[in-house]
């Protein structure tokens, strides 16, 4: 048996260095609107300075008028959103200027209080909503991607008014028959759910009248009509007869896109924004550390899988595949001269391209059932 040496030839001092990736909220809202304070009111939020509001009473006290009502309505949704920022318009309102001031605000949803999208005969769409659509298209800094939510005028249900700049998968449009600020209520509902959750038939805490069957056919087409519906970029509020009790629900989960290349559903846009940020936040520590080598690139692939695998196990995504083309060349026993050059270029430029293929299992949106009696 060897005799323990009293001399320490090798000394190791362990120091943990735990890395926690940055976290991006998923349900924070900025609501922009006017304040109409009563005479002698004090303690109001200043113009163009975002203020986090914690409860409905505080909203009505610090931002009386359209802004306070919209913020209170968003906070009353169940499940509720994250932080709700009240942003007061100046006395001479300039929506574009106010939107530019919240560009770095960490929110995922933006609403303009008490402002329906309307298009007068022969006129132009509501300018404030056009400015909102232009704002949410970006570009934005890391993790600041967002969507806008807007309502149509009470009773309006023509999807054809959503044209031009308004057609974007960064917007959500809602048709309704309510006297309340439906855009704020729907934004609060969206903010209360995880990004991957479909917004179809999610309850909205707002009072609203019912659309007739003919109106719904105009919005979203008939079951007997094989042509694409005109309103596949317009949502509406409904009280389904098949759901017990009384309640108002979001009848669709569409974005404002009408193109085949844009993302059609709200949850797809929100999930991709969240996943993109997760990957960036996890991989930032690899920059300047990992080598463009067989070992380094395998470690890089492992870090990506560390982000994606929990999402697959929780059924947020169905499957994924991580491909680093240059790594496949490093693994070849006898690369060709062209492949040797590709590897040399990657080392020289210090650039490694990676591709991630994700299969997203969206929620069922329609069921087609045929009953056969014999």
C-alpha positions in Angstrom: 0.0 0.0 0.0 1.4 3.4 -1.0 2.3 5.8 1.7 0.4 9.2 1.4 2.8 12.0 0.7 2.6 15.1 2.9 3.8 17.2 0.0 1.1 18.5 -2.4 2.7 18.3 -5.8 -0.6 19.3 -7.6 -2.9 21.9 -6.1 -6.4 22.4 -7.5 -8.7 25.0 -6.3 -12.2 24.6 -7.6 -14.2 27.8 -8.3 -17.7 27.4 -9.6 -18.7 29.7 -12.5 -22.4 29.1 -13.1 -23.9 30.7 -16.2 -27.6 31.6 -16.2 -28.9 32.7 -19.7 -30.8 35.9 -19.9 -34.5 35.5 -19.6 -37.0 37.2 -21.9 -40.6 37.8 -20.7 -43.3 36.6 -22.9 -46.5 38.4 -21.8 -45.5 42.1 -21.1 -47.7 44.8 -22.7 -47.3 48.5 -23.6 -50.6 50.4 -23.9 -50.4 53.9 -25.4 -53.3 56.2 -24.9 -54.7 59.6 -23.9 -55.4 60.7 -20.3 -58.4 63.0 -19.5 -57.8 64.0 -15.9 -60.4 65.7 -13.8 -59.7 69.2 -12.6 -57.1 69.3 -9.8 -56.0 65.7 -10.4 -52.4 64.9 -9.1 -50.0 62.0 -9.3 -50.7 61.3 -13.0 -48.1 59.5 -15.0 -46.0 61.9 -17.2 -46.3 61.9 -21.0 -44.1 59.5 -23.0 -42.6 57.9 -19.9 -43.6 54.2 -19.6 -45.0 53.4 -16.2 -45.6 49.8 -14.9 -49.2 49.6 -13.5 -49.8 46.8 -11.0 -53.6 46.8 -10.5 -56.7 48.2 -12.2 -57.4 50.8 -9.5 -54.0 52.2 -9.9 -54.5 52.5 -13.6 -57.7 54.5 -13.2 -56.1 56.7 -10.6 -52.8 57.5 -12.4 -54.1 57.5 -16.0 -57.8 58.4 -15.9 -59.5 58.2 -19.3 -59.0 55.9 -22.2 -55.5 54.9 -21.2 -56.4 53.9 -17.6 -59.5 52.0 -18.8 -57.5 50.0 -21.3 -54.7 49.1 -18.8 -57.3 48.1 -16.2 -59.1 45.9 -18.7 -55.8 44.2 -19.7 -55.0 43.5 -16.1 -58.4 42.0 -15.4 -57.9 39.1 -17.8 -57.6 35.5 -16.5 -54.9 34.3 -16.8 -53.4 37.7 -16.6 -50.5 39.2 -18.5 -47.0 40.0 -17.1 -46.1 43.7 -16.7 -48.4 46.2 -18.2 -46.8 49.5 -19.1 -49.0 52.6 -19.4 -47.6 55.1 -21.9 -49.4 58.5 -21.9 -49.6 60.5 -25.1 -48.6 64.1 -25.0 -51.3 66.8 -24.9 -50.6 67.2 -28.6 -50.5 63.5 -29.4 -48.0 62.1 -31.8 -48.4 58.4 -31.9 -45.3 57.8 -34.1 -43.1 59.8 -31.7 -44.4 57.9 -28.7 -43.9 54.5 -30.5 -40.3 55.5 -31.2 -39.7 56.2 -27.5 -40.8 52.6 -26.5 -38.7 50.9 -29.1 -36.3 49.6 -26.4 -39.1 48.8 -23.9 -39.0 45.0 -23.0 -42.6 44.3 -24.1 -44.0 41.7 -26.5 -47.4 43.3 -27.2 -48.4 46.9 -28.0 -51.8 48.4 -28.0 -53.2 51.9 -28.7 -56.0 52.5 -26.3 -59.5 53.2 -27.6 -58.4 53.4 -31.2 -60.4 51.2 -33.7 -59.2 50.5 -37.2 -61.6 52.2 -39.5 -61.6 53.1 -43.2 -64.0 55.8 -44.2 -65.5 55.5 -47.6 -62.9 56.7 -50.0 -60.5 57.5 -47.1 -57.4 56.0 -45.6 -57.1 53.6 -42.7 -56.8 55.0 -39.1 -53.4 56.6 -39.1 -52.5 55.5 -35.5 -53.1 51.8 -36.4 -51.0 52.1 -39.6 -48.2 53.6 -37.4 -48.6 50.7 -35.0 -48.3 48.2 -37.9 -45.1 49.9 -39.1 -43.7 50.0 -35.6 -44.1 46.3 -34.8 -42.4 45.2 -38.1 -39.1 46.4 -36.6 -36.2 46.0 -36.8 -35.6 45.6 -33.1 -32.7 44.8 -30.8 -32.2 41.3 -29.4 -35.3 40.0 -27.6 -37.4 43.1 -28.3 -39.5 41.6 -31.1 -43.2 42.4 -30.6 -46.7 42.2 -32.0 -49.5 44.8 -32.2 -53.1 44.3 -31.3 -55.9 46.4 -32.8 -59.7 46.2 -32.9 -62.1 47.1 -35.7 -65.0 49.5 -35.1 -68.0 48.1 -33.2 -69.9 45.9 -35.5 -67.4 46.2 -38.4 -66.4 42.8 -39.8 -65.1 43.4 -43.3 -61.7 41.7 -43.5 -60.9 43.5 -46.8 -60.0 46.7 -44.9 -56.8 44.9 -43.7 -54.6 45.8 -46.7 -51.2 47.2 -47.6 -49.1 48.0 -44.5 -51.7 46.5 -42.2 -51.1 43.0 -43.7 -48.4 41.7 -41.5 -48.0 38.7 -39.2 -46.8 41.1 -36.5 -50.4 42.4 -36.1 -53.6 40.9 -34.5 -57.0 42.3 -35.6 -60.3 41.6 -33.7 -63.9 42.2 -34.9 -66.4 42.7 -32.1 -69.7 44.2 -31.0 -68.5 45.7 -27.7 -68.4 49.2 -26.1 -65.1 48.3 -24.3 -61.5 48.4 -25.5 -61.4 45.0 -27.0 -57.8 45.4 -28.3 -56.6 45.9 -24.7 -58.6 42.9 -23.5 -57.3 40.6 -26.2 -53.7 41.7 -25.6 -54.1 40.9 -21.9 -55.4 37.5 -22.8 -52.6 36.7 -25.2 -50.0 37.9 -22.6 -51.5 35.5 -20.1 -50.6 32.4 -22.0 -47.2 30.8 -22.9 -46.1 31.7 -26.4 -46.8 28.2 -28.0 -50.4 28.1 -26.8 -52.9 28.6 -29.6 -55.2 31.6 -29.0 -58.2 29.8 -30.6 -61.2 29.7 -28.2 -59.4 31.4 -25.3 -61.7 33.3 -23.0 -61.6 37.1 -23.1 -62.9 39.1 -20.2 -65.0 41.6 -22.0 -68.7 42.1 -22.8 -69.7 41.8 -26.5 -72.7 41.2 -28.7 -73.0 38.3 -31.1 -72.2 38.1 -34.8 -74.9 36.5 -36.9 -74.3 33.4 -39.0 -74.3 35.5 -42.2 -71.7 37.9 -40.7 -69.4 35.0 -39.7 -69.7 33.5 -43.2 -68.6 36.9 -44.6 -65.7 37.0 -42.2 -64.4 33.5 -42.5 -66.2 31.8 -45.3 -68.7 28.9 -45.4 -68.0 25.2 -44.6 -69.4 24.4 -48.1 -67.1 26.9 -49.8 -63.8 25.4 -50.9 -62.2 28.8 -51.7 -59.9 30.4 -49.2 -61.8 32.5 -46.7 -61.5 36.3 -47.1 -61.0 36.7 -43.3 -58.1 34.4 -42.6 -56.4 37.4 -41.1 -59.2 38.6 -38.9 -60.3 37.3 -35.5 -63.7 37.9 -33.8 -65.4 37.4 -30.5 -68.0 34.7 -30.0 -70.0 32.9 -27.3 -70.0 29.3 -28.6 -73.2 27.4 -28.0 -71.2 24.2 -27.4 -69.3 25.6 -24.4 -71.4 25.5 -21.2 -72.2 28.8 -19.5 -71.8 32.3 -20.7 -68.5 33.7 -21.9 -66.8 35.6 -24.7 -64.1 33.7 -26.5 -61.6 34.5 -29.3 -63.1 32.9 -32.4 -59.8 32.5 -34.2 -56.1 32.8 -33.6 -54.9 34.5 -36.7 -52.2 37.1 -37.3 -52.9 39.9 -39.7 -51.0 38.2 -42.5 -52.7 37.2 -45.7 -49.7 35.9 -47.7 -48.7 32.3 -48.1 -45.1 33.0 -46.9 -46.1 34.8 -43.7 -46.9 33.2 -40.4 -50.7 32.7 -40.1 -51.1 32.0 -36.4 -50.3 34.1 -33.4 -48.6 31.3 -31.5 -46.2 30.6 -34.3 -44.9 34.2 -34.2 -44.6 34.3 -30.5 -43.0 30.8 -30.2 -40.3 31.7 -32.8 -39.5 35.0 -31.1 -39.1 33.2 -27.8 -37.1 30.3 -29.2 -34.8 32.6 -31.1 -34.0 34.5 -28.0 -33.4 31.3 -25.9 -30.9 30.1 -28.5 -29.0 33.4 -28.6 -29.0 33.8 -24.8 -27.6 30.2 -24.4 -25.0 30.5 -27.1 -23.6 33.9 -26.3 -20.9 32.5 -24.0 -19.5 30.3 -26.8 -18.5 33.4 -28.7 -14.7 33.8 -28.2 -14.4 30.5 -26.3 -15.2 27.5 -28.4 -12.8 26.4 -31.1 -13.6 25.6 -34.7 -12.6 22.0 -34.2 -14.2 18.7 -33.9 -14.5 19.0 -30.2 -15.6 22.6 -30.2 -18.3 22.2 -32.8 -19.7 19.1 -31.0 -19.9 21.1 -27.8 -21.7 23.8 -29.8 -24.3 21.3 -31.1 -24.7 20.0 -27.6 -25.6 23.5 -26.3 -28.2 23.9 -29.0 -29.7 20.5 -28.1 -29.7 21.6 -24.4 -32.2 24.4 -25.4 -34.3 22.3 -27.8 -34.6 19.0 -26.0 -36.6 20.4 -23.0 -39.0 22.0 -25.5 -39.4 18.6 -27.3 -40.1 16.8 -24.1 -42.7 19.3 -23.0 -44.3 19.0 -26.5 -43.8 22.6 -27.4 -42.0 21.3 -30.5 -42.4 17.9 -32.1 -38.9 17.3 -33.3 -35.6 19.1 -34.2 -32.4 18.5 -36.0 -29.1 20.4 -35.5 -26.7 20.4 -38.5 -23.3 22.0 -38.6 -22.0 21.3 -42.1 -18.3 21.9 -41.4 -18.5 19.5 -38.5 -19.4 16.7 -40.9 -16.2 17.5 -42.8 -14.1 17.4 -39.6 -15.5 13.9 -39.0 -14.5 12.5 -42.4 -11.4 10.3 -42.3 -10.2 11.4 -45.8 -11.6 14.8 -46.8 -11.2 15.9 -50.4 -9.0 19.0 -51.3 -12.2 21.0 -51.7 -13.4 20.0 -48.3 -10.0 20.8 -46.8 -10.3 24.3 -48.2 -13.8 24.7 -46.7 -12.4 23.7 -43.2 -9.4 26.0 -43.7 -11.7 28.9 -44.6 -13.8 28.3 -41.6 -10.8 28.4 -39.3 -9.4 31.5 -41.1 -12.7 33.4 -41.0 -13.7 32.0 -37.6 -17.2 31.4 -38.9 -19.2 28.2 -38.3 -22.6 28.0 -39.9 -25.3 25.9 -38.2 -28.8 25.0 -39.3 -31.6 24.0 -37.0 -34.7 22.2 -38.4 -37.7 22.3 -36.0 -41.0 20.5 -36.4 -43.7 22.5 -34.7 -46.8 20.6 -33.7 -49.5 23.3 -33.9 -52.8 22.8 -32.1 -55.8 21.5 -33.9 -57.7 24.4 -35.5 -60.5 22.5 -37.3 -62.1 19.1 -37.1 -63.8 17.5 -40.0 -66.1 14.6 -38.9 -68.2 12.4 -41.2 -70.9 10.2 -39.7 -72.1 7.2 -41.7 -75.2 5.4 -40.7 -75.8 1.8 -42.0 
